[in-house]
Amino acid sequence: MAKPRFHTVAAFVVFIAAAAWVLTGEFSSIGSAAEEGADEPVQAEVSAEAAERPLRTVAVVEPDFIDHSRIIRISGVTAPDKRVTLATRSAGILGDLNVDKGDRVNAGEIILVLDGSEKAAMVVTARALLDQRQREAENIERLVKNGIAPTTQSDTARSALASARSQLEMAEADVDRLTVTAPFSGVIDQVMVEEGGWMPSGEAVAVLLQLDPVVARGEVSERDIAQVAVGRPADVRLISGDVVTGRVRHISLEATPGTRTFPIEIEIDNPDNRVPAGMTAEIMIKSETVTAVKLPRSVVTLDAAGNLGLRILRANSTVGFVPIDLIDDAPDGLVLGGVPLDATIIVAGQDLVSEGETVNAVVTDGNTVAGVAAQTPDASR
């Protein structure tokens, strides 16, 4: 009998060993067992590191709320309350000029008088004619009453009397038109004529301004128009730096088509004419009083969506976020509205923490909120 070859025996032995290994099932657990064994030390290391890492420290403050009136700032210009160009009402030679530039005049005061001696003579003639017609009418009335004259003569006499009265009134009106008077009290700003010159009817002779009160005119945007009301106080800063106080006296009910802004007027008492017309001004209108808090600009931050707001500390020492309304920009900080009355605000380290994160809070002095930037603790821990 022939002996089996060596490679045949070897192959048979390998087959038997492989079959026994497959039947035991150990091959299915070798990889997973190795991975589990490798993960357990890593997870334990991460948990230990998280437990040892300290919480971030932030500075918080309980703010003092204030009653604040929002300031609406608009550009404007001062203007006289009234302005009129005085003009002649009749033609003639300028006889008397009673004012000069800068003079103060009262309502009804005579500004100038045109020479009109012939018109004055017409008044005298018309008055004499009226007296004559009056006597004639009285005589005719007596004759008619006694039955000597017919009633038609009485009608004729009354008609002649009415005509004479009309002629006198016309002559007096012609004389009255020779005089130019001030329609209101004010200051003569310009005089454009000289005595002795010929004045046609309608010729401009002087400019009269009323500067008490003086008016600051501007235009408020359609976004802010709801915050402005007639009678609301307003400050007006002149180009010279002086600040005067007034009140809103008029708000247009129609916006300017090109700008969609509403013209407004601020009335300012100006008894000594200290504020001139035509001066550049900044109008600051005070809106309704709202509850707000004043904080440094550095406190304001953004959330993940880009909304402007504040990060606050919740009761469980986690970080929260509240949106705010920027009411005013004061020199010493921002005046913010929309902040909850019970809010504890993070004033330092707010940009290093995120919403929902647990933090270690350090309370700062609420009376020195404006200086929290100098009191910021180490927020990088």
MOUR-V785965 format. One record per backbone hydrogen bond with DSSP energy under -0.5 kcal/mol. NH is the residue of the N-H (numbers start at 1). CO is the residue of the C=O. Records with the same first field share a line. If there is no record, write none. Layout:
NH: CO, CO
This chain:
9: 5
10: 6
11: 7
12: 8
13: 9
14: 10
15: 11
16: 12
17: 13
18: 14
19: 15
20: 16
21: 17
22: 18
23: 19
24: 20
25: 21, 22
26: 21
28: 25
29: 26
30: 26
31: 27
33: 29
34: 30
35: 31
36: 32
37: 33
38: 34
39: 35
40: 36
41: 37
42: 38
43: 39
44: 40
45: 41
46: 42
47: 43
48: 44
49: 45
50: 46
51: 47
52: 48
53: 49
58: 360
59: 348
60: 362
61: 345
63: 61
65: 63
66: 292
68: 66, 290
70: 68, 288
72: 70, 285
73: 71
74: 283
76: 281
77: 217
78: 279
79: 215
81: 210, 213
82: 210
84: 208
86: 84, 206
88: 203
89: 177
92: 199
93: 115
94: 197
95: 93, 113
96: 113
98: 96, 111
102: 188
103: 100
105: 186
108: 182
109: 106
111: 180
112: 180
113: 96
114: 178
115: 93
120: 116
121: 117
122: 118
123: 119
124: 120
125: 121
126: 122
127: 123
128: 124
129: 125
130: 126
131: 127
132: 128
133: 129
134: 130
135: 131
136: 132
137: 133
138: 134
139: 135
140: 136
141: 137
142: 138
143: 139
144: 140
145: 141
146: 142
147: 144
148: 143
149: 143
153: 150
154: 150
155: 151
156: 152
157: 153
158: 154
159: 155
160: 156
161: 157
162: 158
163: 159
164: 160
165: 161
166: 162
167: 163
168: 164
169: 165
170: 166
171: 167
172: 168
173: 169
174: 170
175: 171
176: 172
177: 173
178: 175
179: 176
180: 112
182: 109
186: 105
187: 209
188: 103
189: 187, 207
190: 207
192: 205
193: 205
196: 94
197: 194
199: 92
200: 198
202: 88
203: 200
205: 86
206: 86
207: 190
208: 84
209: 187
210: 82
211: 209
213: 268
214: 268
215: 79
216: 266
217: 77, 215
218: 264
219: 75
220: 262
222: 260
224: 221
225: 221
227: 224
228: 225
231: 248
232: 229
234: 246
235: 284
236: 244
237: 235, 282
238: 236, 242
239: 280
241: 238
244: 236
246: 234
247: 267
248: 232
249: 265
250: 265
252: 263
256: 261
259: 256
260: 256
261: 256
262: 220
263: 261
264: 218
265: 250
266: 216
267: 247, 265
268: 214
269: 245
273: 270
276: 274
278: 78
279: 276
281: 76
282: 237
283: 74, 281
284: 235
285: 72, 283
286: 233
287: 70, 285
290: 68
292: 66
293: 336
294: 64
295: 293, 334
299: 296
300: 297
301: 309
303: 307
306: 303
309: 301
310: 322
312: 320
313: 344
314: 312, 318
317: 314
319: 357
320: 312
322: 310
324: 308
325: 337
326: 324
327: 325, 335
328: 335
330: 328, 333
333: 330
334: 295
335: 328
336: 293, 334
337: 325
343: 340
345: 61, 343
346: 311
347: 59, 345
348: 59
352: 349
353: 350
356: 319
357: 354
359: 317
360: 56
361: 359
362: 58
364: 60
368: 365
369: 366
371: 368
372: 369
374: 371
375: 372
376: 373
379: 377
381: 378
